[in-house]
């Protein structure tokens, strides 16, 4: 199995922050944010892709990006919130690294993202209920990750420490 570390979970779970912190302690690994990767390839913001095309079109771009990234090693891959929904993506990712679900409650997620304006799925009338609705739909797939880390009430340092411990145990 490749040594990729793949971070997944809901928007606001801390994938980007934890990815950056992991990169600091594992400088030999390349940090790749799948959403940024797609934006660079498409030369469009994700919110614009959703608006101009559709969520399904974006999900197809996402699957293509995941295929490309799974051909490589030595990466910390930060997935978009919905990337682990497709069975094809889950299979590729689980076969090409350690998938780590950063789990948090809907309230914690909402508190972290409520002031952000770039989240296409939260544009219209979002609240903690909307976050809970999305989380409820996605949780069963997120839990198919090889490692699950509960993040509520933990510092980034605590989360990194737990990730390192769990990867070592699952090696």
N, C-alpha and C positions, 0 to 999 in steps of 0.2 A: 504494500500500500504506500502511496505517496505521502510525504510529510506535510501536506497542506493542512492548515488550521482554518476551518470554515465556520464563521460566526453567523448565526441566524436567530430570528425572533422578530417580534413586532417592531414597528416604528417606535422609537423612544426606548428600546431595550438596552441601548448602549453599545451596539455593534461597532459604530464608527469610533467612539471613544476607546473602547477596549481594544479594537484593532490597532489604533495608534499607540496605546500603551504596550501592547504585545510587541509591536515593531521596535520600540525603544529597547526592550530587553532581548529581542531576537533580531538584531540588525541584518543578519544574513538572509532573512525572509523578506520577500517583496510584499508590500501591502497593496491590495487591490480592492477598491470599493466597486461592486458590480454596477451600481447605478451610475457612478462617474464614468466607468468603462463604457457603458451604453451611451451616455451623453456625448462622450468624446468620439465614439464611432459614428453615431447618428448626427452629430453636430447640432443637436437640439437638447433642450432641457426636458426632463421626464414629464413635467407638467404639460409641456407643449406637445409631446408625443401623445399623451392621453387625450388632449384637447383636439389635436389635428386628426388623429387616427382613431385609436381605441385602446382600452386596457388590453384586449386580446392581442393586438398588434404589438404592444409593448412587451407582453409576456413572451411572444415569439422571439423578439429581440433578446430578451433576458435568457431564454433557453439557449439561443445561439451563443451568447456571451459565455454562459456556463460551460458549454461544450469546448469553446476555445480555451478557457481557463483551466479546465480539467486535463488538458493536454500537457500542462506544465507542473513543475514541482516547486518547493521552497516558497510557498505563498501563504499569506494570511488573507483570506477572502472574506469580505464583509458583504453579505447578501442583502438585497432589498427585502422588505417585510413579506412580500408574497411569493418570493422565488422558490420556497420549499413546498409550495402548494402542488406543483406538477409532479406526478410520480416519476416521470422521466428525469427531472432535475434532481429529485431526492436520490434516485438510484445512482446517477453520475457522481453526485457530491459525496454520498456515503462510500462509494467505491474509490474515491480519489483523495481522501483525507479524513481527518477527525471533524465531524460535524458537531458543533456546540450550540445548543439552544440556550440563549440568555433569557430566562423566564422571569416575568414580572407580572404583578396584578394590573388589571385595567386602570385602577386609580393611579398607581405609580406611573404607568405609561402616559396617561392623560396629563398628569402633573408635569411630566418632562417635555411634552410636545405641544401643550395648549397655546403657546405663543408663536409657534412656527407657522409660516404661511406657505411653504413650498411642498406640502404633502397633498398630492392629488386626490387621494381617497378621503381626505378630511375637509374638502373645500366647502361643503354645504351642510350647515347645521350640525357640526360635530360636537359631541360632548363625551363624557365618560361612558355614556350608554352606547354610543357609536363605537368607541374603542372596544368595549366589552363584546359588542356584536361581532366585530372583526376578529377579535381574539378567540371567541367561542368557535367561529368557523375554522380557524387555522390551528388551534391548539393540538388537535389529534395528529396533524401532520408534523408540527414542530416537535412533538414528543417522539418522533421516529429518528431523531438525531442520536448520534452515538453517545453523547454526553449532555446532560441537562444541568444547568447551573441556575439556582434561584438567586436573583440579584437584589430583591427588595431589602433595604436596610444595610446593604454592603457598600463599602467604598470600592472604587476601581482597583485599588491595590488588593483588597480581599478577593475580588473576583478573579484577578490575574493569578493570584496565589492558588486559588482553587482550580483554575483551568490547568495550570502547570502540574498540580498534584494529580488531577484526574487523567490527563494525557499520559503521565508516567505510569499510572495504574493500568491504563488500557493499551499500553504499548505492545 
